């Protein structure tokens, strides 16, 4: 997946922007519903989308895992 994210920068940036804007809107909208359980759930969903934006951002910079070198 990291190669896909490295090679498709415009799509990665669009995904980050969409997840960030929608997530932030959900957090602020859920905050406006303070005292209601639905407001908390909306805020949690917004937090998940913000973390997803962070995951998509970091996916391009992930280094591949290497197997440890075995000594003979």
mmCIF file as Biopython writes it, N, C-alpha, C and O atoms, coordinates in Angstrom:
data_model
#
loop_
_atom_site.group_PDB
_atom_site.id
_atom_site.type_symbol
_atom_site.label_atom_id
_atom_site.label_alt_id
_atom_site.label_comp_id
_atom_site.label_asym_id
_atom_site.label_entity_id
_atom_site.label_seq_id
_atom_site.pdbx_PDB_ins_code
_atom_site.Cartn_x
_atom_site.Cartn_y
_atom_site.Cartn_z
_atom_site.occupancy
_atom_site.B_iso_or_equiv
_atom_site.auth_seq_id
_atom_site.auth_asym_id
_atom_site.pdbx_PDB_model_num
ATOM 1   N N  . UNK A ? 1  ? 0.822   -1.199  0.000  1.0 0.0 1  A 1 
ATOM 2   C CA . UNK A ? 1  ? 0.000   0.000   0.000  1.0 0.0 1  A 1 
ATOM 3   C C  . UNK A ? 1  ? 0.862   1.257   0.000  1.0 0.0 1  A 1 
ATOM 4   O O  . UNK A ? 1  ? 0.454   2.293   -0.525 1.0 0.0 1  A 1 
ATOM 5   N N  . UNK A ? 2  ? 2.063   1.167   0.593  1.0 0.0 2  A 1 
ATOM 6   C CA . UNK A ? 2  ? 2.896   2.365   0.648  1.0 0.0 2  A 1 
ATOM 7   C C  . UNK A ? 2  ? 3.361   2.803   -0.730 1.0 0.0 2  A 1 
ATOM 8   O O  . UNK A ? 2  ? 3.516   4.000   -0.968 1.0 0.0 2  A 1 
ATOM 9   N N  . UNK A ? 3  ? 3.590   1.860   -1.653 1.0 0.0 3  A 1 
ATOM 10  C CA . UNK A ? 3  ? 3.971   2.243   -3.010 1.0 0.0 3  A 1 
ATOM 11  C C  . UNK A ? 3  ? 2.823   2.940   -3.718 1.0 0.0 3  A 1 
ATOM 12  O O  . UNK A ? 3  ? 3.039   3.895   -4.463 1.0 0.0 3  A 1 
ATOM 13  N N  . UNK A ? 4  ? 1.605   2.469   -3.493 1.0 0.0 4  A 1 
ATOM 14  C CA . UNK A ? 4  ? 0.443   3.104   -4.092 1.0 0.0 4  A 1 
ATOM 15  C C  . UNK A ? 4  ? 0.310   4.532   -3.599 1.0 0.0 4  A 1 
ATOM 16  O O  . UNK A ? 4  ? 0.038   5.438   -4.387 1.0 0.0 4  A 1 
ATOM 17  N N  . UNK A ? 5  ? 0.499   4.742   -2.306 1.0 0.0 5  A 1 
ATOM 18  C CA . UNK A ? 5  ? 0.366   6.085   -1.745 1.0 0.0 5  A 1 
ATOM 19  C C  . UNK A ? 5  ? 1.496   7.002   -2.208 1.0 0.0 5  A 1 
ATOM 20  O O  . UNK A ? 5  ? 1.284   8.204   -2.366 1.0 0.0 5  A 1 
ATOM 21  N N  . UNK A ? 6  ? 2.679   6.462   -2.425 1.0 0.0 6  A 1 
ATOM 22  C CA . UNK A ? 6  ? 3.791   7.281   -2.904 1.0 0.0 6  A 1 
ATOM 23  C C  . UNK A ? 6  ? 3.577   7.702   -4.349 1.0 0.0 6  A 1 
ATOM 24  O O  . UNK A ? 6  ? 3.933   8.817   -4.731 1.0 0.0 6  A 1 
ATOM 25  N N  . UNK A ? 7  ? 2.995   6.814   -5.161 1.0 0.0 7  A 1 
ATOM 26  C CA . UNK A ? 7  ? 2.851   7.081   -6.588 1.0 0.0 7  A 1 
ATOM 27  C C  . UNK A ? 7  ? 1.628   7.912   -6.937 1.0 0.0 7  A 1 
ATOM 28  O O  . UNK A ? 7  ? 1.573   8.466   -8.035 1.0 0.0 7  A 1 
ATOM 29  N N  . UNK A ? 8  ? 0.656   8.022   -6.062 1.0 0.0 8  A 1 
ATOM 30  C CA . UNK A ? 8  ? -0.586  8.741   -6.350 1.0 0.0 8  A 1 
ATOM 31  C C  . UNK A ? 8  ? -0.764  9.900   -5.355 1.0 0.0 8  A 1 
ATOM 32  O O  . UNK A ? 8  ? -1.706  9.918   -4.563 1.0 0.0 8  A 1 
ATOM 33  N N  . UNK A ? 9  ? 0.139   10.840  -5.418 1.0 0.0 9  A 1 
ATOM 34  C CA . UNK A ? 9  ? 0.132   11.960  -4.476 1.0 0.0 9  A 1 
ATOM 35  C C  . UNK A ? 9  ? -1.128  12.814  -4.553 1.0 0.0 9  A 1 
ATOM 36  O O  . UNK A ? 9  ? -1.664  13.158  -3.500 1.0 0.0 9  A 1 
ATOM 37  N N  . UNK A ? 10 ? -1.639  13.179  -5.735 1.0 0.0 10 A 1 
ATOM 38  C CA . UNK A ? 10 ? -2.856  14.001  -5.749 1.0 0.0 10 A 1 
ATOM 39  C C  . UNK A ? 10 ? -4.059  13.305  -5.112 1.0 0.0 10 A 1 
ATOM 40  O O  . UNK A ? 10 ? -4.857  13.944  -4.426 1.0 0.0 10 A 1 
ATOM 41  N N  . UNK A ? 11 ? -4.184  12.004  -5.338 1.0 0.0 11 A 1 
ATOM 42  C CA . UNK A ? 11 ? -5.298  11.288  -4.727 1.0 0.0 11 A 1 
ATOM 43  C C  . UNK A ? 11 ? -5.109  11.197  -3.217 1.0 0.0 11 A 1 
ATOM 44  O O  . UNK A ? 11 ? -6.075  11.303  -2.461 1.0 0.0 11 A 1 
ATOM 45  N N  . UNK A ? 12 ? -3.869  11.002  -2.777 1.0 0.0 12 A 1 
ATOM 46  C CA . UNK A ? 12 ? -3.593  10.954  -1.341 1.0 0.0 12 A 1 
ATOM 47  C C  . UNK A ? 12 ? -3.939  12.283  -0.684 1.0 0.0 12 A 1 
ATOM 48  O O  . UNK A ? 12 ? -4.542  12.309  0.389  1.0 0.0 12 A 1 
ATOM 49  N N  . UNK A ? 13 ? -3.562  13.378  -1.320 1.0 0.0 13 A 1 
ATOM 50  C CA . UNK A ? 13 ? -3.858  14.692  -0.755 1.0 0.0 13 A 1 
ATOM 51  C C  . UNK A ? 13 ? -5.361  14.962  -0.717 1.0 0.0 13 A 1 
ATOM 52  O O  . UNK A ? 13 ? -5.862  15.574  0.226  1.0 0.0 13 A 1 
ATOM 53  N N  . UNK A ? 14 ? -6.079  14.504  -1.748 1.0 0.0 14 A 1 
ATOM 54  C CA . UNK A ? 14 ? -7.532  14.672  -1.754 1.0 0.0 14 A 1 
ATOM 55  C C  . UNK A ? 14 ? -8.185  13.870  -0.638 1.0 0.0 14 A 1 
ATOM 56  O O  . UNK A ? 14 ? -9.094  14.360  0.031  1.0 0.0 14 A 1 
ATOM 57  N N  . UNK A ? 15 ? -7.726  12.640  -0.434 1.0 0.0 15 A 1 
ATOM 58  C CA . UNK A ? 15 ? -8.271  11.820  0.650  1.0 0.0 15 A 1 
ATOM 59  C C  . UNK A ? 15 ? -8.002  12.455  2.009  1.0 0.0 15 A 1 
ATOM 60  O O  . UNK A ? 15 ? -8.877  12.478  2.875  1.0 0.0 15 A 1 
ATOM 61  N N  . UNK A ? 16 ? -6.797  12.965  2.192  1.0 0.0 16 A 1 
ATOM 62  C CA . UNK A ? 16 ? -6.455  13.608  3.455  1.0 0.0 16 A 1 
ATOM 63  C C  . UNK A ? 16 ? -7.359  14.814  3.689  1.0 0.0 16 A 1 
ATOM 64  O O  . UNK A ? 16 ? -7.874  15.002  4.792  1.0 0.0 16 A 1 
ATOM 65  N N  . UNK A ? 17 ? -7.549  15.624  2.664  1.0 0.0 17 A 1 
ATOM 66  C CA . UNK A ? 17 ? -8.383  16.818  2.803  1.0 0.0 17 A 1 
ATOM 67  C C  . UNK A ? 17 ? -9.837  16.458  3.114  1.0 0.0 17 A 1 
ATOM 68  O O  . UNK A ? 17 ? -10.470 17.090  3.959  1.0 0.0 17 A 1 
ATOM 69  N N  . UNK A ? 18 ? -10.359 15.444  2.432  1.0 0.0 18 A 1 
ATOM 70  C CA . UNK A ? 18 ? -11.752 15.036  2.667  1.0 0.0 18 A 1 
ATOM 71  C C  . UNK A ? 18 ? -11.920 14.504  4.085  1.0 0.0 18 A 1 
ATOM 72  O O  . UNK A ? 18 ? -12.835 14.913  4.800  1.0 0.0 18 A 1 
ATOM 73  N N  . UNK A ? 19 ? -11.034 13.589  4.493  1.0 0.0 19 A 1 
ATOM 74  C CA . UNK A ? 19 ? -11.144 13.033  5.845  1.0 0.0 19 A 1 
ATOM 75  C C  . UNK A ? 19 ? -10.984 14.118  6.908  1.0 0.0 19 A 1 
ATOM 76  O O  . UNK A ? 19 ? -11.679 14.101  7.924  1.0 0.0 19 A 1 
ATOM 77  N N  . UNK A ? 20 ? -10.078 15.055  6.677  1.0 0.0 20 A 1 
ATOM 78  C CA . UNK A ? 20 ? -9.845  16.109  7.658  1.0 0.0 20 A 1 
ATOM 79  C C  . UNK A ? 20 ? -11.044 17.043  7.787  1.0 0.0 20 A 1 
ATOM 80  O O  . UNK A ? 20 ? -11.487 17.339  8.897  1.0 0.0 20 A 1 
ATOM 81  N N  . UNK A ? 21 ? -11.562 17.502  6.666  1.0 0.0 21 A 1 
ATOM 82  C CA . UNK A ? 21 ? -12.675 18.462  6.702  1.0 0.0 21 A 1 
ATOM 83  C C  . UNK A ? 21 ? -13.936 17.809  7.276  1.0 0.0 21 A 1 
ATOM 84  O O  . UNK A ? 21 ? -14.609 18.397  8.123  1.0 0.0 21 A 1 
ATOM 85  N N  . UNK A ? 22 ? -14.254 16.608  6.822  1.0 0.0 22 A 1 
ATOM 86  C CA . UNK A ? 22 ? -15.456 15.930  7.321  1.0 0.0 22 A 1 
ATOM 87  C C  . UNK A ? 22 ? -15.285 15.579  8.799  1.0 0.0 22 A 1 
ATOM 88  O O  . UNK A ? 22 ? -16.217 15.744  9.586  1.0 0.0 22 A 1 
ATOM 89  N N  . UNK A ? 23 ? -14.109 15.098  9.177  1.0 0.0 23 A 1 
ATOM 90  C CA . UNK A ? 23 ? -13.864 14.763  10.574 1.0 0.0 23 A 1 
ATOM 91  C C  . UNK A ? 23 ? -13.963 15.970  11.485 1.0 0.0 23 A 1 
ATOM 92  O O  . UNK A ? 23 ? -14.564 15.896  12.557 1.0 0.0 23 A 1 
ATOM 93  N N  . UNK A ? 24 ? -13.380 17.073  11.069 1.0 0.0 24 A 1 
ATOM 94  C CA . UNK A ? 24 ? -13.446 18.292  11.866 1.0 0.0 24 A 1 
ATOM 95  C C  . UNK A ? 24 ? -14.883 18.801  11.975 1.0 0.0 24 A 1 
ATOM 96  O O  . UNK A ? 24 ? -15.303 19.263  13.036 1.0 0.0 24 A 1 
ATOM 97  N N  . UNK A ? 25 ? -15.633 18.715  10.879 1.0 0.0 25 A 1 
ATOM 98  C CA . UNK A ? 25 ? -17.036 19.139  10.912 1.0 0.0 25 A 1 
ATOM 99  C C  . UNK A ? 25 ? -17.853 18.259  11.864 1.0 0.0 25 A 1 
ATOM 100 O O  . UNK A ? 25 ? -18.721 18.757  12.581 1.0 0.0 25 A 1 
ATOM 101 N N  . UNK A ? 26 ? -17.577 16.962  11.868 1.0 0.0 26 A 1 
ATOM 102 C CA . UNK A ? 26 ? -18.306 16.078  12.776 1.0 0.0 26 A 1 
ATOM 103 C C  . UNK A ? 26 ? -17.946 16.335  14.235 1.0 0.0 26 A 1 
ATOM 104 O O  . UNK A ? 26 ? -18.817 16.283  15.103 1.0 0.0 26 A 1 
ATOM 105 N N  . UNK A ? 27 ? -16.697 16.608  14.512 1.0 0.0 27 A 1 
ATOM 106 C CA . UNK A ? 27 ? -16.304 16.905  15.892 1.0 0.0 27 A 1 
ATOM 107 C C  . UNK A ? 27 ? -16.965 18.186  16.374 1.0 0.0 27 A 1 
ATOM 108 O O  . UNK A ? 27 ? -17.482 18.238  17.490 1.0 0.0 27 A 1 
ATOM 109 N N  . UNK A ? 28 ? -16.953 19.215  15.544 1.0 0.0 28 A 1 
ATOM 110 C CA . UNK A ? 28 ? -17.574 20.487  15.934 1.0 0.0 28 A 1 
ATOM 111 C C  . UNK A ? 28 ? -19.089 20.336  16.019 1.0 0.0 28 A 1 
ATOM 112 O O  . UNK A ? 28 ? -19.712 20.869  16.938 1.0 0.0 28 A 1 
ATOM 113 N N  . UNK A ? 29 ? -19.695 19.607  15.059 1.0 0.0 29 A 1 
ATOM 114 C CA . UNK A ? 29 ? -21.144 19.383  15.098 1.0 0.0 29 A 1 
ATOM 115 C C  . UNK A ? 29 ? -21.571 18.562  16.305 1.0 0.0 29 A 1 
ATOM 116 O O  . UNK A ? 29 ? -22.615 18.833  16.898 1.0 0.0 29 A 1 
ATOM 117 N N  . UNK A ? 30 ? -20.780 17.568  16.674 1.0 0.0 30 A 1 
ATOM 118 C CA . UNK A ? 30 ? -21.090 16.773  17.858 1.0 0.0 30 A 1 
ATOM 119 C C  . UNK A ? 30 ? -20.907 17.569  19.136 1.0 0.0 30 A 1 
ATOM 120 O O  . UNK A ? 30 ? -21.608 17.346  20.123 1.0 0.0 30 A 1 
ATOM 121 N N  . UNK A ? 31 ? -19.969 18.490  19.113 1.0 0.0 31 A 1 
ATOM 122 C CA . UNK A ? 31 ? -19.739 19.349  20.275 1.0 0.0 31 A 1 
ATOM 123 C C  . UNK A ? 31 ? -20.947 20.256  20.509 1.0 0.0 31 A 1 
ATOM 124 O O  . UNK A ? 31 ? -21.274 20.575  21.652 1.0 0.0 31 A 1 
ATOM 125 N N  . UNK A ? 32 ? -21.602 20.669  19.435 1.0 0.0 32 A 1 
ATOM 126 C CA . UNK A ? 32 ? -22.786 21.514  19.559 1.0 0.0 32 A 1 
ATOM 127 C C  . UNK A ? 32 ? -23.939 20.749  20.212 1.0 0.0 32 A 1 
ATOM 128 O O  . UNK A ? 32 ? -24.847 21.365  20.770 1.0 0.0 32 A 1 
ATOM 129 N N  . UNK A ? 33 ? -23.914 19.425  20.149 1.0 0.0 33 A 1 
ATOM 130 C CA . UNK A ? 33 ? -24.956 18.603  20.761 1.0 0.0 33 A 1 
ATOM 131 C C  . UNK A ? 33 ? -24.515 18.095  22.136 1.0 0.0 33 A 1 
ATOM 132 O O  . UNK A ? 33 ? -24.711 16.921  22.452 1.0 0.0 33 A 1 
ATOM 133 N N  . UNK A ? 34 ? -23.933 18.951  22.940 1.0 0.0 34 A 1 
ATOM 134 C CA . UNK A ? 34 ? -23.429 18.513  24.236 1.0 0.0 34 A 1 
ATOM 135 C C  . UNK A ? 34 ? -24.597 18.099  25.129 1.0 0.0 34 A 1 
ATOM 136 O O  . UNK A ? 34 ? -25.649 18.737  25.133 1.0 0.0 34 A 1 
ATOM 137 N N  . UNK A ? 35 ? -24.394 17.033  25.873 1.0 0.0 35 A 1 
ATOM 138 C CA . UNK A ? 35 ? -25.430 16.521  26.755 1.0 0.0 35 A 1 
ATOM 139 C C  . UNK A ? 35 ? -26.300 15.464  26.113 1.0 0.0 35 A 1 
ATOM 140 O O  . UNK A ? 35 ? -27.192 14.918  26.762 1.0 0.0 35 A 1 
ATOM 141 N N  . UNK A ? 36 ? -26.054 15.166  24.848 1.0 0.0 36 A 1 
ATOM 142 C CA . UNK A ? 36 ? -26.836 14.161  24.126 1.0 0.0 36 A 1 
ATOM 143 C C  . UNK A ? 36 ? -25.879 13.047  23.707 1.0 0.0 36 A 1 
ATOM 144 O O  . UNK A ? 36 ? -24.763 13.316  23.263 1.0 0.0 36 A 1 
ATOM 145 N N  . UNK A ? 37 ? -26.319 11.795  23.851 1.0 0.0 37 A 1 
ATOM 146 C CA . UNK A ? 37 ? -25.451 10.669  23.496 1.0 0.0 37 A 1 
ATOM 147 C C  . UNK A ? 37 ? -25.090 10.690  22.012 1.0 0.0 37 A 1 
ATOM 148 O O  . UNK A ? 37 ? -23.986 10.291  21.643 1.0 0.0 37 A 1 
ATOM 149 N N  . UNK A ? 38 ? -25.995 11.145  21.164 1.0 0.0 38 A 1 
ATOM 150 C CA . UNK A ? 38 ? -25.708 11.214  19.733 1.0 0.0 38 A 1 
ATOM 151 C C  . UNK A ? 38 ? -24.551 12.175  19.457 1.0 0.0 38 A 1 
ATOM 152 O O  . UNK A ? 38 ? -23.768 11.951  18.534 1.0 0.0 38 A 1 
ATOM 153 N N  . UNK A ? 39 ? -24.439 13.237  20.248 1.0 0.0 39 A 1 
ATOM 154 C CA . UNK A ? 39 ? -23.332 14.175  20.077 1.0 0.0 39 A 1 
ATOM 155 C C  . UNK A ? 39 ? -21.984 13.521  20.344 1.0 0.0 39 A 1 
ATOM 156 O O  . UNK A ? 39 ? -21.008 13.765  19.634 1.0 0.0 39 A 1 
ATOM 157 N N  . UNK A ? 40 ? -21.946 12.679  21.388 1.0 0.0 40 A 1 
ATOM 158 C CA . UNK A ? 40 ? -20.710 11.970  21.688 1.0 0.0 40 A 1 
ATOM 159 C C  . UNK A ? 40 ? -20.350 11.003  20.571 1.0 0.0 40 A 1 
ATOM 160 O O  . UNK A ? 40 ? -19.185 10.916  20.182 1.0 0.0 40 A 1 
ATOM 161 N N  . UNK A ? 41 ? -21.317 10.285  20.057 1.0 0.0 41 A 1 
ATOM 162 C CA . UNK A ? 41 ? -21.053 9.338   18.968 1.0 0.0 41 A 1 
ATOM 163 C C  . UNK A ? 41 ? -20.583 10.050  17.709 1.0 0.0 41 A 1 
ATOM 164 O O  . UNK A ? 41 ? -19.714 9.551   16.995 1.0 0.0 41 A 1 
ATOM 165 N N  . UNK A ? 42 ? -21.153 11.207  17.440 1.0 0.0 42 A 1 
ATOM 166 C CA . UNK A ? 42 ? -20.730 11.996  16.275 1.0 0.0 42 A 1 
ATOM 167 C C  . UNK A ? 42 ? -19.298 12.473  16.460 1.0 0.0 42 A 1 
ATOM 168 O O  . UNK A ? 42 ? -18.511 12.465  15.513 1.0 0.0 42 A 1 
ATOM 169 N N  . UNK A ? 43 ? -18.955 12.889  17.678 1.0 0.0 43 A 1 
ATOM 170 C CA . UNK A ? 43 ? -17.586 13.311  17.945 1.0 0.0 43 A 1 
ATOM 171 C C  . UNK A ? 43 ? -16.606 12.153  17.801 1.0 0.0 43 A 1 
ATOM 172 O O  . UNK A ? 43 ? -15.509 12.332  17.272 1.0 0.0 43 A 1 
ATOM 173 N N  . UNK A ? 44 ? -16.987 10.983  18.262 1.0 0.0 44 A 1 
ATOM 174 C CA . UNK A ? 44 ? -16.117 9.816   18.124 1.0 0.0 44 A 1 
ATOM 175 C C  . UNK A ? 44 ? -15.900 9.450   16.654 1.0 0.0 44 A 1 
ATOM 176 O O  . UNK A ? 44 ? -14.789 9.104   16.253 1.0 0.0 44 A 1 
ATOM 177 N N  . UNK A ? 45 ? -16.956 9.528   15.865 1.0 0.0 45 A 1 
ATOM 178 C CA . UNK A ? 45 ? -16.817 9.263   14.435 1.0 0.0 45 A 1 
ATOM 179 C C  . UNK A ? 45 ? -15.896 10.291  13.780 1.0 0.0 45 A 1 
ATOM 180 O O  . UNK A ? 45 ? -15.086 9.943   12.921 1.0 0.0 45 A 1 
ATOM 181 N N  . UNK A ? 46 ? -16.017 11.545  14.182 1.0 0.0 46 A 1 
ATOM 182 C CA . UNK A ? 46 ? -15.128 12.586  13.663 1.0 0.0 46 A 1 
ATOM 183 C C  . UNK A ? 46 ? -13.685 12.347  14.046 1.0 0.0 46 A 1 
ATOM 184 O O  . UNK A ? 46 ? -12.777 12.591  13.251 1.0 0.0 46 A 1 
ATOM 185 N N  . UNK A ? 47 ? -13.465 11.865  15.279 1.0 0.0 47 A 1 
ATOM 186 C CA . UNK A ? 47 ? -12.109 11.559  15.723 1.0 0.0 47 A 1 
ATOM 187 C C  . UNK A ? 47 ? -11.521 10.408  14.915 1.0 0.0 47 A 1 
ATOM 188 O O  . UNK A ? 47 ? -10.338 10.424  14.574 1.0 0.0 47 A 1 
ATOM 189 N N  . UNK A ? 48 ? -12.349 9.406   14.608 1.0 0.0 48 A 1 
ATOM 190 C CA . UNK A ? 48 ? -11.886 8.290   13.778 1.0 0.0 48 A 1 
ATOM 191 C C  . UNK A ? 48 ? -11.496 8.792   12.388 1.0 0.0 48 A 1 
ATOM 192 O O  . UNK A ? 48 ? -10.490 8.345   11.837 1.0 0.0 48 A 1 
ATOM 193 N N  . UNK A ? 49 ? -12.259 9.696   11.822 1.0 0.0 49 A 1 
ATOM 194 C CA . UNK A ? 49 ? -11.918 10.232  10.500 1.0 0.0 49 A 1 
ATOM 195 C C  . UNK A ? 49 ? -10.636 11.071  10.547 1.0 0.0 49 A 1 
ATOM 196 O O  . UNK A ? 49 ? -9.844  11.039  9.605  1.0 0.0 49 A 1 
ATOM 197 N N  . UNK A ? 50 ? -10.429 11.813  11.624 1.0 0.0 50 A 1 
ATOM 198 C CA . UNK A ? 50 ? -9.184  12.577  11.753 1.0 0.0 50 A 1 
ATOM 199 C C  . UNK A ? 50 ? -7.981  11.638  11.877 1.0 0.0 50 A 1 
ATOM 200 O O  . UNK A ? 50 ? -6.926  11.905  11.301 1.0 0.0 50 A 1 
ATOM 201 N N  . UNK A ? 51 ? -8.134  10.556  12.615 1.0 0.0 51 A 1 
ATOM 202 C CA . UNK A ? 51 ? -7.050  9.581   12.716 1.0 0.0 51 A 1 
ATOM 203 C C  . UNK A ? 51 ? -6.820  8.863   11.389 1.0 0.0 51 A 1 
ATOM 204 O O  . UNK A ? 51 ? -5.690  8.494   11.070 1.0 0.0 51 A 1 
ATOM 205 N N  . UNK A ? 52 ? -7.877  8.664   10.621 1.0 0.0 52 A 1 
ATOM 206 C CA . UNK A ? 52 ? -7.737  8.062   9.299  1.0 0.0 52 A 1 
ATOM 207 C C  . UNK A ? 52 ? -6.949  8.985   8.373  1.0 0.0 52 A 1 
ATOM 208 O O  . UNK A ? 52 ? -6.121  8.521   7.589  1.0 0.0 52 A 1 
ATOM 209 N N  . UNK A ? 53 ? -7.203  10.287  8.463  1.0 0.0 53 A 1 
ATOM 210 C CA . UNK A ? 53 ? -6.429  11.249  7.665  1.0 0.0 53 A 1 
ATOM 211 C C  . UNK A ? 53 ? -4.949  11.173  8.038  1.0 0.0 53 A 1 
ATOM 212 O O  . UNK A ? 53 ? -4.082  11.256  7.168  1.0 0.0 53 A 1 
ATOM 213 N N  . UNK A ? 54 ? -4.665  11.016  9.321  1.0 0.0 54 A 1 
ATOM 214 C CA . UNK A ? 54 ? -3.277  10.883  9.760  1.0 0.0 54 A 1 
ATOM 215 C C  . UNK A ? 54 ? -2.659  9.583   9.249  1.0 0.0 54 A 1 
ATOM 216 O O  . UNK A ? 54 ? -1.494  9.563   8.853  1.0 0.0 54 A 1 
ATOM 217 N N  . UNK A ? 55 ? -3.433  8.503   9.256  1.0 0.0 55 A 1 
ATOM 218 C CA . UNK A ? 55 ? -2.954  7.223   8.741  1.0 0.0 55 A 1 
ATOM 219 C C  . UNK A ? 55 ? -2.628  7.320   7.251  1.0 0.0 55 A 1 
ATOM 220 O O  . UNK A ? 55 ? -1.598  6.811   6.810  1.0 0.0 55 A 1 
ATOM 221 N N  . UNK A ? 56 ? -3.492  7.966   6.478  1.0 0.0 56 A 1 
ATOM 222 C CA . UNK A ? 56 ? -3.258  8.115   5.036  1.0 0.0 56 A 1 
ATOM 223 C C  . UNK A ? 56 ? -2.025  8.971   4.791  1.0 0.0 56 A 1 
ATOM 224 O O  . UNK A ? 56 ? -1.247  8.687   3.880  1.0 0.0 56 A 1 
ATOM 225 N N  . UNK A ? 57 ? -1.836  10.009  5.586  1.0 0.0 57 A 1 
ATOM 226 C CA . UNK A ? 57 ? -0.651  10.857  5.442  1.0 0.0 57 A 1 
ATOM 227 C C  . UNK A ? 57 ? 0.625   10.056  5.701  1.0 0.0 57 A 1 
ATOM 228 O O  . UNK A ? 57 ? 1.594   10.159  4.949  1.0 0.0 57 A 1 
ATOM 229 N N  . UNK A ? 58 ? 0.619   9.264   6.763  1.0 0.0 58 A 1 
ATOM 230 C CA . UNK A ? 58 ? 1.820   8.516   7.144  1.0 0.0 58 A 1 
ATOM 231 C C  . UNK A ? 58 ? 2.074   7.306   6.269  1.0 0.0 58 A 1 
ATOM 232 O O  . UNK A ? 58 ? 3.188   6.782   6.278  1.0 0.0 58 A 1 
ATOM 233 N N  . UNK A ? 59 ? 1.103   6.843   5.520  1.0 0.0 59 A 1 
ATOM 234 C CA . UNK A ? 59 ? 1.262   5.634   4.708  1.0 0.0 59 A 1 
ATOM 235 C C  . UNK A ? 59 ? 2.341   5.811   3.636  1.0 0.0 59 A 1 
ATOM 236 O O  . UNK A ? 59 ? 3.000   4.839   3.266  1.0 0.0 59 A 1 
ATOM 237 N N  . UNK A ? 60 ? 2.529   7.014   3.142  1.0 0.0 60 A 1 
ATOM 238 C CA . UNK A ? 60 ? 3.524   7.239   2.093  1.0 0.0 60 A 1 
ATOM 239 C C  . UNK A ? 60 ? 4.951   7.208   2.643  1.0 0.0 60 A 1 
ATOM 240 O O  . UNK A ? 60 ? 5.896   6.985   1.886  1.0 0.0 60 A 1 
ATOM 241 N N  . UNK A ? 61 ? 5.116   7.427   3.933  1.0 0.0 61 A 1 
ATOM 242 C CA . UNK A ? 61 ? 6.446   7.510   4.518  1.0 0.0 61 A 1 
ATOM 243 C C  . UNK A ? 61 ? 6.832   6.255   5.296  1.0 0.0 61 A 1 
ATOM 244 O O  . UNK A ? 61 ? 7.871   6.220   5.956  1.0 0.0 61 A 1 
ATOM 245 N N  . UNK A ? 62 ? 6.006   5.248   5.217  1.0 0.0 62 A 1 
ATOM 246 C CA . UNK A ? 62 ? 6.278   4.006   5.934  1.0 0.0 62 A 1 
ATOM 247 C C  . UNK A ? 62 ? 7.420   3.263   5.248  1.0 0.0 62 A 1 
ATOM 248 O O  . UNK A ? 62 ? 7.413   3.070   4.032  1.0 0.0 62 A 1 
ATOM 249 N N  . UNK A ? 63 ? 8.384   2.856   6.036  1.0 0.0 63 A 1 
ATOM 250 C CA . UNK A ? 63 ? 9.514   2.113   5.492  1.0 0.0 63 A 1 
ATOM 251 C C  . UNK A ? 63 ? 9.164   0.632   5.461  1.0 0.0 63 A 1 
ATOM 252 O O  . UNK A ? 63 ? 8.514   0.130   6.378  1.0 0.0 63 A 1 
ATOM 253 N N  . UNK A ? 64 ? 9.582   -0.065  4.427  1.0 0.0 64 A 1 
ATOM 254 C CA . UNK A ? 64 ? 9.294   -1.501  4.377  1.0 0.0 64 A 1 
ATOM 255 C C  . UNK A ? 64 ? 10.055  -2.238  5.469  1.0 0.0 64 A 1 
ATOM 256 O O  . UNK A ? 64 ? 11.179  -1.877  5.821  1.0 0.0 64 A 1 
ATOM 257 N N  . UNK A ? 65 ? 9.427   -3.264  5.991  1.0 0.0 65 A 1 
ATOM 258 C CA . UNK A ? 65 ? 10.077  -4.065  7.024  1.0 0.0 65 A 1 
ATOM 259 C C  . UNK A ? 65 ? 11.061  -5.027  6.384  1.0 0.0 65 A 1 
ATOM 260 O O  . UNK A ? 65 ? 10.785  -5.624  5.343  1.0 0.0 65 A 1 
ATOM 261 N N  . UNK A ? 66 ? 12.180  -5.161  7.007  1.0 0.0 66 A 1 
ATOM 262 C CA . UNK A ? 66 ? 13.204  -6.076  6.521  1.0 0.0 66 A 1 
ATOM 263 C C  . UNK A ? 66 ? 13.364  -7.205  7.523  1.0 0.0 66 A 1 
ATOM 264 O O  . UNK A ? 66 ? 13.238  -7.011  8.733  1.0 0.0 66 A 1 
ATOM 265 N N  . UNK A ? 67 ? 13.640  -8.369  7.003  1.0 0.0 67 A 1 
ATOM 266 C CA . UNK A ? 67 ? 13.920  -9.496  7.891  1.0 0.0 67 A 1 
ATOM 267 C C  . UNK A ? 67 ? 15.308  -9.315  8.483  1.0 0.0 67 A 1 
ATOM 268 O O  . UNK A ? 67 ? 16.219  -8.827  7.813  1.0 0.0 67 A 1 
ATOM 269 N N  . UNK A ? 68 ? 15.465  -9.705  9.727  1.0 0.0 68 A 1 
ATOM 270 C CA . UNK A ? 68 ? 16.810  -9.583  10.328 1.0 0.0 68 A 1 
ATOM 271 C C  . UNK A ? 68 ? 17.825  -10.482 9.622  1.0 0.0 68 A 1 
ATOM 272 O O  . UNK A ? 68 ? 17.493  -11.585 9.188  1.0 0.0 68 A 1 
ATOM 273 N N  . UNK A ? 69 ? 19.016  -10.017 9.516  1.0 0.0 69 A 1 
ATOM 274 C CA . UNK A ? 69 ? 20.078  -10.773 8.865  1.0 0.0 69 A 1 
ATOM 275 C C  . UNK A ? 69 ? 20.546  -11.858 9.814  1.0 0.0 69 A 1 
ATOM 276 O O  . UNK A ? 69 ? 20.877  -11.597 10.970 1.0 0.0 69 A 1 
ATOM 277 N N  . UNK A ? 70 ? 20.568  -13.083 9.303  1.0 0.0 70 A 1 
ATOM 278 C CA . UNK A ? 70 ? 21.003  -14.194 10.131 1.0 0.0 70 A 1 
ATOM 279 C C  . UNK A ? 70 ? 22.500  -14.386 10.000 1.0 0.0 70 A 1 
ATOM 280 O O  . UNK A ? 70 ? 23.048  -14.411 8.898  1.0 0.0 70 A 1 
ATOM 281 N N  . UNK A ? 71 ? 23.142  -14.520 11.128 1.0 0.0 71 A 1 
ATOM 282 C CA . UNK A ? 71 ? 24.591  -14.733 11.126 1.0 0.0 71 A 1 
ATOM 283 C C  . UNK A ? 71 ? 24.869  -16.226 10.956 1.0 0.0 71 A 1 
ATOM 284 O O  . UNK A ? 71 ? 24.160  -17.072 11.500 1.0 0.0 71 A 1 
ATOM 285 N N  . UNK A ? 72 ? 25.914  -16.524 10.193 1.0 0.0 72 A 1 
ATOM 286 C CA . UNK A ? 72 ? 26.282  -17.922 9.949  1.0 0.0 72 A 1 
ATOM 287 C C  . UNK A ? 72 ? 27.318  -18.402 10.929 1.0 0.0 72 A 1 
ATOM 288 O O  . UNK A ? 72 ? 27.740  -19.557 10.865 1.0 0.0 72 A 1 
#
